[in-house]
Structures are given as C-alpha cells and as structure tokens.
Amino acid sequence: MFDEFNIRHAQERGFALLLRASLFTCGAILFFLLGSIVVKGIGALSLEFLFMPAKDFGRSGGIFYQIFGSLMMVTAAAAIVLPLALGTALFQISYNSRPEVKYLLEQSLYALNAIPSITYGIFGLIVFVNVLNTGISWFVGSIILAIMILPTATLSTYQAMSAIPKIYHENAAALGLNKSQIIRRVTLPQSFHGLVTGLLIGLARAIGETAPIMFIATAFSGVTVPQSLVEPVSTLPTHILELAQQSTDPQALQNAWGASLVLVILVAGFSGLALFFRSRLISAGHK
Amino acid sequence: MFGGKLSLVSNKPSLGAEVYAIRMEGFSAYYGENCIVSDITLNLPNKGVTSLVGPSGTGKSTILRWLNRINEETEHASFSGDIDVLGRDVMSGYPDVTELRRRVGMVFQQPCVFPGSIYDNMLIGLRSRKLSKADAKSVIAESLKSASLWDEVSHRLSEPAAALSLGQQQRLCLARALVLEPEVLLLDEPTASIDPVSSRAIEDLVISLGRRMAIVMVTHNIGQAKRISDHVIFLCDGKIVEQGSRAHMFSMCSSEKTRTYITEEFCDC
C-alpha cells in the first residue's frame, strides 16, 4: 500500500518535471532568439535608422521605405481579406446547409493554411507576372499575402461564429428576425473578435514573409513610395535578406540585426493588438 | 412529410376557424428516421393556458417547436400531418415564416439575452414594426410592465441586459416576446432554470396573459401545471395519453397512467 503510494507520487513528480522541462525548453529557445536579436539589433536603432531611406544598398542610412512598404502591403492585404474571410465564414455558418460541403470547405481551409509560403510566391509569379503580365507590383504582392492569410482569418472568424450557442439564433428567429437580421444583430456582434484576431495574427505572419513576395512585389534597392499599383516596393524581410547576403561587411550585418529587431517589434505589435482586441471585443460582445 | 424546407404549394383548406388558436391533426414529428411524436390530434382555444406535461423525451418541446417552425432550424427535423395556427396552415399559410413567428411568440427554457442594453433587447424584434421612437418607447414600457419588470428596470434601461439576475433575464425574454403583441405564446419550461420567487412571478404573469391570448407551456412541474393551467395535455412515449380541463385532469382523469404521473410524477411507459 505504502509502496504503491510512493510509486504514484514519484510518477506524478516525474510527469510534472517533464512538463516543466518542456516549458523551460520553449522559454529558453524564445529567450535566446529574441535576446540575440535585441542585443545585436539595439545598437543599430536610432531615429535616423527608422526615418531615413537606405543608402549604399542598406549599408548606411535607414529603413524608412522598407517599414513603409511592409505596412502598405499588409494594410492592402487586410482590406482584401476582411470581406472575403467574413463572407466565407458567414456562408459556412448561416447559408451552407449541406454538412458534407461544410466539412469539405473547412478541411480545405486547414489544408490551405498548411501550404508553404513559397508556393504562394510561385503561384503569384506564374498567374500574375507571367500570364497576366502585371510585372513586379506591390499590389499583386498584397493579393498574394491576402490569399495566404485568408485561411487563418476565415477559420478564426468561423470558429468564433461556431462558438455562439444555438440558443441565440433560435431566440432571434423566434422574435421574427430573418437571416440577415440575425447575422447583423446576433452573429456579427458576438464573433467580430474572431475576425479581428485572425486578421491580425495573419498579418503578423504576412509582414514577416519573404518567399511569397520576393518574385512578384519587391525590389532590393532604390525604391521609394510607389506611384501606382504596378510598381515594386521594398519590404523589411527582403531588405534583411539583402543585408544578410553582405554579411561580411560589419555595418551591413549590424543593420540587418537592426531591421530584424524592427520586424520583430512589428510582429509582436500585431500579435499584441490581436490579444488586446480579442479581450476588448469579447467583453463588448457579451455586455 | 415536411422537412426543413418550406412547401409553398398547398391547396389544403384550413382545418378550422380562428376560434381555435392551434389545431393539430395526425401530427407526427421526426428527427431523421426517429419518430419522436406520433399521430397527435389536438385543438387549443384562442385564450387560456394549456400545459403539455409528461416525462422527459416524450416530444413536448418538439410539438411546441413546430408551432412556430423554429424546428426548421434543426438539422434532420421534419413532420407529417396538419398543423393550423391562427386559422392558417403552418407551412403554406405562412410563406414568410417571420410573420408566423411574430404572431406566435416563444420563450425558451434558458434565459437568453442578447449583447447590449435592456432597451436594445426590447428593440431587437420591434424593428420590423417600424414604429416611431416615442411609440417604441411606449410599447416597450407596456411590455415590461406586462412582464412585471418595469419597476425593476425602468431606471436602468441602458444597462447591459446580462447584468440582470436569471429570473429578471427570463422576464425580459418574456417582455421581449410580448413587445411584438403575439396572439399565441409558446413557453418551453420557462421556469426550469430560475429561482422559486422569480418562478412564481412568471406563473402569475402567465395566468394574467392567458386571459387575453393562447399560451402553450411545456412543464415538468405538475404543481405548476395545476396552479396555472386551464387545459392539460399528458403525453407519454410520443403520444397523447389524456387531455382535458384542469379540473378533469387533476380530479377525475380516466387513465391510470395519468393518475400515476400526476400523483407520483412517474411514468413507466
């Protein structure tokens, strides 16, 4: 009896130790990664670095147009993806009455979510640049980023909508509300947090991507603010890639770390915003 | 058999005049292949409280949920037979289901308030009536008074409805249904999840509403059915065992099953 107790106690302690070790490993990797970027990149950060254009292929000057290009592309991607994600999720919840089609669409979204980002880049290159002859265009890049984050935003919205108890829909229907009124008054107020969260998490992923846009939307140097939809931009990830290729030059390497730190701050900013809006909108949706 | 889809083509005449609020003839309801209730025939007058009593899973709520076609929202739900509501066939007589649902209000077992203020909750169904702001305010106040809630919320209509107690929320649900001025009110165990004091307030309310409209209520509480019903229908195993006035059902019921259920709240069918 006593032995059995001791064995069970030891098992529990061993299990807890294993969990702590997992947590410590994850934390250590994150700490080491972020710590390296902060320690090596902080030296490059200055107002001049943030607000001046790059000079001498990035070896001097700043990263203003790269930050601008990245934000412009993800803003356009957000504008494209928002109505599409909302429409698809609403269709799944309110209009798709066939379970097999519902299942197929949901699984397709999960599958799309797992596609490597370079595949989107190749797709954009073939369809837009080669077939439609758009040339290198920041807007095409935004379309590709939108396609890439569409599954994340749609699934997050769909999951938030699915989580609304059926009783809300029934109560609204029992009050004589039709489908579109139920969507406006019940479904959207209680699921908007899902859309915003999915969108921001998608954007956090998109802003750090290089592969989907490097063939179709970006130029490595000499670009400023595009004057039309079919001009290239420079983005932070492509700029970091270019600087990393000149890593034998200490100044280029220092600027690569600095740009990486800015990129990490932007990604963390989107993730933080997602958490903030999620908690605010969830509590607003239930008040 | 009717499924979730509306059948608009029907030349079938109405079963009766509006002296009956609800008439059912040969009604059977199904979820997929499973028959939940079978061959139900009943006539419910256009005033008074009718209680559907019986053990769990016997199809009481299913009957209720077809009277305003809310079961159309449920996958694989269907029915056969005839249902007339307020003199019109429930399917072909109401091509716009929202008209049926505005005339036949419903309150569910769980209080369910929508996000927003108490006033927003009252307004949600009222928008279809296209009233002026002043008229809407007056109708809302009247409905809250009818639901015995006005004194408790009149000074805080802009506060979140979710902040109300469960009993108050259920009365808000009742007021929200009454604001549409329904001719029939369906109550699916409206006091099952609230405290005894709120429960008694709702019972009083149901009795007074029953004087001016038809109320069909599902309840497991035999004492409650005895206190507030004008008519009682006892269902068991998806069939009506016995129906009649309150006096008949509680004093001189003819079925042994009914007597056992009424006295012991137990049924072996």
Contacts between the chains, C-beta under 8 A, distances in Angstrom:
chain1	res1	chain2	res2	distance
A	97	B	4	7.4
A	99	B	75	7.5
A	165	B	112	7.9
A	166	B	73	7.8
A	167	B	108	6.3
A	167	B	110	5.9
A	167	B	112	4.9
A	168	B	112	6.2
A	168	B	114	7.0
A	169	B	73	6.6
A	170	B	70	5.7
A	170	B	73	6.2
A	170	B	108	6.7
A	171	B	108	6.4
A	171	B	112	4.6
A	171	B	114	7.5
A	171	B	173	7.3
A	172	B	114	7.3
A	172	B	124	7.2
A	173	B	70	6.0
A	173	B	73	6.0
A	173	B	101	6.6
A	174	B	68	6.4
A	174	B	70	5.7
A	174	B	101	5.8
A	174	B	105	7.1
A	174	B	106	4.0
A	174	B	108	7.5
A	174	B	177	7.3
A	175	B	101	7.0
A	175	B	102	7.8
A	175	B	105	7.9
A	175	B	124	6.2
A	175	B	125	3.4
A	175	B	176	6.6
A	175	B	177	7.0
A	175	B	180	6.8
A	176	B	98	4.4
A	176	B	99	7.5
A	176	B	101	4.3
A	176	B	102	3.8
A	176	B	125	5.8
A	176	B	128	5.9
A	176	B	180	6.4
A	177	B	98	7.1
A	177	B	124	7.2
A	177	B	125	6.8
A	177	B	128	7.8
A	178	B	98	5.3
A	181	B	127	7.6
A	185	B	114	6.9
A	185	B	124	5.8
A	186	B	114	6.3
A	189	B	115	5.2
A	189	B	116	7.6
A	190	B	115	6.2
A	284	B	115	7.5
A	285	B	115	5.2
A	286	B	115	5.7
A	286	B	162	6.3
A	287	B	115	5.9
A	287	B	116	7.3
A	287	B	160	4.3
A	287	B	162	6.3
